[in-house]
Amino acid sequence: MAEWTYPSELAEALLAFGLAPHTGTPPRLVRDQLNDLYRWEIRRLRDRLLAGEFPKADYVGHVVALRKKYWPLSFTPDQWESVLVGGEGAPGDGASGGDTT
């Protein structure tokens, strides 16, 4: 089983969302779970807009705040694997699908 070391800053950010990956948890799985949470929140935000809870002019600010909250999603799945130590997708092992030259 592959082992991954999640940097403390990333692990703390994930914990704020209720995600606590172990060393055996693949980074793509964790990112997918975080993305599901983000999509749920963005849909809820849209529903709040449509319900008239805030003016349309404020919507962009709410979206920006949500994107800042979910900052780990700014990294691609390959980038997630490259910042984690270990595992089958570790930099230089060729498993991540990136250029190894």
Protein Blocks (a to p, Z undefined) as FASTA:
>chain_A
ZZddddfklmmmmmmnopacdfklcfklmmmmmmmmmmmmmmmmmmmmmnopacfklmmm
mmmmmmmmmmmmmpcfklmmmmpggjjkbghklpnopafZZ
